[in-house]
């Protein structure tokens, strides 16, 4: 704990209301979070699946998620285990504007779909800035997602079923992305701008504590 706090002492907020052990854990999470690996839940209706995807994102140090369908995101706390408290989850109003913005930032858009030209998900280079797009299990992803896709991927299925549950499929792809990024050394130094890390730390370790006590 002391070593971590000393190493990242420039990130420690001026004021905090948590133990040093808790603060060190927060810093450890933020310096490993992947700023350039994001997930978009395109019409994922089930609150159970939404919640499971959120929890998987937190598990592999993804920070930024997007969703559309209902503006009021319904999450199951027992499924997320409160992981949503530590993530940024944004609602997408206009999907075309959203995708154009993502592409302008240099991201590849990787869409899960059962098209004939879809690739094995392991063939994609996830060390690039990447937005992973997943859809629901009835209609899959939207036409707009297909139109904007740089890569279309599938998870090979060897049994009678055609696909995995969307939350399971998302976790499988995320862990492949995590594996590639780990090998490439992308967890060895922060990918977040330092001023953003400090801002988030101040919120977690001070502002949120004050809010919860009031």
Secondary structure by P-SEA (a helix, b strand, c coil): caaaaaaacccccccccccaaaaaaaaaaaaaccccccccccccccaaaaaaaaaaaaaacccbbbbcccccccccccccccccccbbbbbbccaaaaaaaaaaabbbbbbbccccccccccccccccbbbbbbbcccccccaaaaaaccbbbbcccccccccccaaaaaaaaaaaaaaaaaaacccccccccaaaaaaaaaaaacaaaaaaac
